[in-house]
Amino acid sequence: MLMQRPPQGRSNDSALLTALLAGESFWPSDPSSMHELGLSEPFLEAMVCRVLRSTGNLSGRTIAGELCIPFRMIEGLMERLKNRRMVSHCGSASLNDYVFGLTDEGRRRAEQFHSECSYVGPAPVPLADYVISVEAQAICDQPVRREELDNAFYNVSVSEELMDMLGPAINSGSGLFLYGAPGNGKSTLARCLTSCFGQEIWIPYAIMDGREIITLFDPAYHQEVPQPGDGLSYDRRWVRVRRPTVIVGGELTLDNLEIRHDSTCNISEAPLQMKSNCGCLLIDDFGRQRVKPEELLNRWIIPLENKHDYLTLATGKKIQVPFQQLIIFSTNLDPADLVDEAFLRRIPYRIEVDDPDEQEFHRLFQIAAEKLGCNYDPEAVEHLINRCYREESRPMRRCHARDLLLQVRSFCLYRGLQFEMLPEYFDRVSECFFTRVPTRPLNASFEIAQQTCR
């Protein structure tokens, strides 16, 4: 597969060949000209002035590093800015470089550029380049096999039946509903599913269409990984990240699904579905958002069908962007009670995540004990099951093993005891863990207390 922007017709280099041999589906090649950079010279001049305005005097190589573009591409630009008396030499730097600073005219122009747009950071990439990158790295082009699913869930307890339902649902690329009681690991399943499609992808820090800048990289969702070494050249406006898993819950609104524009700085931010492209978008606690379920689902009917979305820029222009992620709706409610038949047709996979049985519950304690550094004791777990589940007719949840062991660890730490799995420790923490919350409203209790005082 072609791994750079076809429109510019870039020639392959040794780095690209190395990436191809390593199985890369996309590689952001290092631009060799302004044409390949995809940005105009006046736009770069404005970015240089904003960088100098915000940080002070800098060497040419430092400015290039701030913009994430090759130094050779701004040497001539800095000389032209100097000839136009917008910057001046403030000193010499190593490697035949100079330290540049803004002149009075440069500061005046920098203030003007800042008032128009205050973006400072890696130079954006054209929207067309971003679209090509998503299409090359999309998860729907990478069918999942059972072995890959096993690897993704190597440290999670998943039944054979559930695995055989998840595999076809993932390969369909049409998304799925995960429903069942809370605490059974629906969010954990979503995170594991993302890793089935390869660990890493390339995304740009920011995207540009016309004069609009849209920031895409978000540390809240994108985990940066070590960038390529061994002399491999690449376009440093792109960052290599783990495939994103974007999880949103009851706080989700329709505004989160549109480009958000800050009129103060004139910078836009990509919506959640763009940030989750080539990864997974999990709508947790679906049906409990402030927006009605049918409104939320209607927003996504067309993108789910056509695999692209239409977004509106601050100027009113509509742009088409890829809608290429595994979208999962996780809910404690029955999907049939939330959506109509038209939407269920577009998400045909509805998978119930059941409560674990006793055998799986033991396995969950084994996994949790290994992660937390505790010896697994089947007799202690059997004591817990008999006392807190069988006798109380209480349903088991997959999160209980981890949560109970965390409370045991906290108890041992407080008492200065060795962290181990003992029946008496489970008895101690279960009193608090399984305490029933009173159904009487707090304000009712407060009124009763007031009447007592009177």
N, C-alpha and C positions, 0 to 999 in steps of 0.2 A: 504493500500500500504506500502511496505517495505520502511523504512525511513533512512536507513544507507547503507553502502557499502556491498552488498551481498558477494563479494568474500572473505572478511575476516571473515564472519560469526559472527559478533559481537552479543553478547547477549543483549536483551532489558533491559533497566534500568527504574527507576521510571520516569526520565525526558522524556524518549521516550514514555512511557505509557501516561504521562500527555499530551504530544504533540499530540498523536494519538487521545485521547479523545477530544482534542480541535479542531480536524479537520485538523491538519497539514498534508500536502502531502509529506513533506520532512523535516527531522531533522538531522543536522550534529552532530552525537553523539560524546561525548568526548572520544578521543582515550585513551586506557589503556595500550598500548604497542607500541614498535617501529614498529612492524609488522602492527598494525592498523594505525599508523601514515603514513605509506607508504613512508618513507624517510630513506635513509641509514645513518649510524652513521658518516662516513666520510663527508657526505654532511652537517650534523648538526654541526660537528666540524668546518667546514669552515665558516658556518653562525655565530657561536659563536665568532670566531676570528674576523670576519668582524665587528660584533657589538661592540666588545671591542676596535677595532682599530678606529672606527668612533666616539664613545662616551666616551671612557676612562673607568676607573674602575667602575664596577657595581656589585651589589649583584646578587646571583644566581636567586632569584625570579624576579629581574628586567630584567635579561637576558631572562628568560622564558617568561616574559610579552612582551618583544620586539619581540620575535619569535612567540608569541601566542600559545605556547604549554605548557602543564602542567609542573610544577616545578619538580614533581617526576620523569619526564622522562629525565631531564638533570642533576639530582644530580650525578648519576653515570658517566655521560659524563664529567662533570666538574672535578670529581675526577681523571678520566683517563687522562684528559688534564694536570692536576697538576702533576701526576706521570711521565708524559712525558716531564715535565718542559716547557710546553707551556704557562701555567698560574700559578699564585701564589696567595696565600692569602695576601690581603692587609689590612685586618681588619675583625672584626666580624660584623655580621648583626643580626637583630632580628629573632626570630623563628628558632634558630639553623642553621642559614645561614651565609655565608661568603661573603666578598667583594673580587672580583677577578680582577686581572690585568694581562696584557700580560707580559711575560718575554722577554728577548732579542730574544730567539729562537721563541717565540710566535709572536713577532712583525715581524720577518723575514717571518714566514709562513703566517701571516695575509696579508702582502704585496703581497705575491705570490697568495694567494686566491683572493685578490682584483683585481689583474691584470687579473686573469682568469674570474672573474665575480664580479661586484661591488654591487650586489643586497643586500640591507639591509632592513629588514621589516618582516612582518608576513611570516612564513614558507609557501611554496606553497603546494597545494594539488595535488595528482596524477590526470592526465587527465581523467582516468577512473571514478574517483569520480565525477568530474565535469559533465561528460556525463550523469551519473545516475541522478544527481541533476536536470539537465535541462529536462530530460525525465519525471521526477516526477512532475515538476512544470510547464510543458508546457501549454500554453493557449489552445491548440487544444484539450486537455483532459477535458476542463471545458466549456461545451456549455453554451451559454448566453441565458437567457430568457428575455422577454419583461420587466419584473419588474426590472431586473438588469440594463437594458439599460436606463430605466427611472431614476433610481437612479444615474447613471453615468452622465446624462445630466440634473440633477435637477436645475442647475443654468445657463443653456444654452438654448436658444430658438431653438428648432428643430421641424420641422413639422412632422405630423403623417406619411406622405408618405415617408419622408426621413428616419424616424425611422424604418419603415417596410422594407426598402431596406438595411439599415445598418446591422440589426440583422442577416439575412441569410448570408450576405457577411462575417461577422465575424465568424460565426459558420462553414463556409466552410473551413476556415484555409488556403485559397489559396491567400489571399491578395486582394487588390482592388485598383482601380483608383478613385480618387476624382478629378473631374475637374469642372471648372467654373471660373467666373470672380474673380480677386484678391480682397481680403478684405472680403470674405464671410465666413470666419471661418474654412477653411479646416484644418489648423494646430490645431485649438482648438478642432475640432472634433477628431483628432487623439489622442490628450492628454486624452480626456474623454474616448475614447474607451478602452484605456489601463486599466482603473480602473474597467472595467466590470469583470475582471478575478481575483479579489482578490487584496488586496492592497500591499502585501509584499511577497518577496521571499528571499531565501538565495543564495549568490554567494560567491566564494572564492576571497580573495585578489589577489592571484596569482596561476598559474597552472604550473605543471612541467611534462615534458615528456623527459625521459632520463636525460640529463644534461641541457636541455633548460628550462629557466624560462620565462613564459609569464604573464605579469601583466594584470589583468582583471578589477579590481575595479577602476573606474574613477569618481572622484567627479563631473565632468562636466555632467555626465549622471546618476550617481547612488546617490540617496538621502538616506543617512543612517537614519535608524529609531532606537528608543530605543531598545536595546538588551534585551532578556528575563531576567526576574528577578525571584523572589520567589524561589531561590535556584536551578533553572533549569540548568543543566549542558549541555554544548554544545562545539563543537570544535571551538575554538576562531580564527582559521584560516579562518573562514567563517564570513560574515557580512550580517546582515539583512537589506534589502533596499526596497524601493518602486519599484513596477514593472517599469522598465525603459521605457522611451519614448525618443528615440534617433532621433533627427531631424537634417538633413543635407540638404543643399541647393545647390547653384551654385558652392560652393567650393569643392564638392565631386569629387574625382578622383578614378581611379582604384586602386591606391596605398592604399587608405583608406580601401579597402576591403581585403587586404592581411596583414599577420603578418609583422609588422615593427620591424626590428632588429637594435639595436644600437650597432655597432661594438666596440665602445669605452668602453662601460660598459658591453657589452655582455648580454644585457637584451632585451627581445622582448616585444612588446605591442600587445594586442589582437585587431583585426579589428572591425569595427563598428557593423557588424552583430553578432559577439560574444557578444559585450557589450549590444546588444538589445535583446538577447535571453530571452525568457519568458516575453517579453514585446512587444513594438511596434517600428518599424523602419519606419520613415516617410522620404521619399525622396521629399523634397519640391522643388517647381519650376522645376519639372522634364522637361527635354528638354532644359534647359538653363545651364547645366553643361559644363565644358570645354571638357569633354569626350563626344563622340557621343552617342546618346541614344541607338543605336543598340549595341554598344560595352558594355555599362553598362548592358543592358538587357541580352545579351548573357552570361555575367558572372554569371547571376542568374537563367538561365533556368534550369539547373540540380538541384541546391539546392531547388528551388521551387517545383520541381517534386518529389524529393526523401527525402526532409526534413533533409538533411545533406549536409555539405560542406567539401571540401578538401582544406587544407591550407598547405603551404610549410614552414618548419622551416629553420633557417639559415644554418643548416647542409645539407639541400637538402631533408631531410626526409619529406614525406607527412603524414599528420594526418587527421583523419576524426572527425569532430566536428558537433554538432547538429545545425540545421538551423530552430529554433523553435521560431518564432516571427510573429506577424501580420505585414506584410509589406504593406505599403500604398504609392502609387505614387500620389502626389498632383501636379496638373498642371493647367495652364491657357489655355492650348492648347487642342485640340481634341486628345484623345489617339490614334484614328485611323490614325492620321497624324504622330505619333511618332513611332509606333511599328507595326510589321507585325502580321499576323494572328496566327502564331505559338506561339508567346508570349501571345497574347490576350487569346488564349485557356487556358493558365496556370493561367491567372488572368481574369476570366470570368465576374467579377463584375465591371462595370463602372458606377459610380454614379455621376450625375451632381448636384452640389450645387448651386441652383438658387438664384437670388436676392430675398430679403424679400419683401413681399407685405406690404401695409400700416398698416394693423392690427399687423403683426409681428414686424414691425418697432417700433410701440408703445410699444410692449412687450419688445423689446431690450432696449428701454430707461428706462423702469421700472427696468429691471435687472441691467443696468449700474448705475442708480441712487441709487439703494439699496447698491451696492458695494462701491460706492464713497461717500456715506453719504449725499445724496441730495434728497429733496422731488420731487416726480414725478408730473409734471404738464402737463396733456394731451393737454391743450389749447396751451401751448408754443410749444409742439412737432408738433401740427397741424399747427401752424404758420410757423414753420421751413419747414415742408413738402410742404406747399403751396408755400412759397417764393423761396425755394432753389431746390425743386425737380419737382413739377408740372409745375411751370412757366418756368423752365429751361429745362424741359424734361430730367432731370438727373436721372440716375439709382441709386437706393438705394443699399447700401452695409451694411453688418452686422457689420462691424467694425466702421461705422460712429457714431453710438450712443455713444459708449465708447470714441472714439477719440474727438468728439465734446464736450462731457461733461468734458473731461480732459482739453481742451482748455478753457472752461468756468471757471473751477476751477482755472486755472492759471491766467486768467484775473481778477477774483474776489480777488485772493490773492494779485495781484499787486496793485489793486485799493483800497484795504482794505475794500472790500464789503463782505456781507454774501453770501456764496456759495448757489445759488438757481437757479432754471430753469425758466428763464424769456425770453420772446420774444426778448427784446432789447439786451440781452446778446448773444443770438444765432445770431442776426443780426451782432453784432460786430465781433464775432469769425469766422463767415462764410465767411467774406470778405477775410480772409487769408486762411482759410481751403480749399475753392473751387477755389483759384486763379489758373488760367490756366498757365502752364509752357510754355514759348515761344518755338516754334519748331526750331527757328533759332539757329544754333550752336554758342557756346560762342566765338569761335575763329573768327566767322564772325562778331560778334558785336565788337570784339577787332580791327579787320581790319578797320571797319567803323570809329571807334574812332580815329584810327591813321590817316586815310585820312582826317578827320575833322581837326585834329591838324595841318596837313600840309597846 
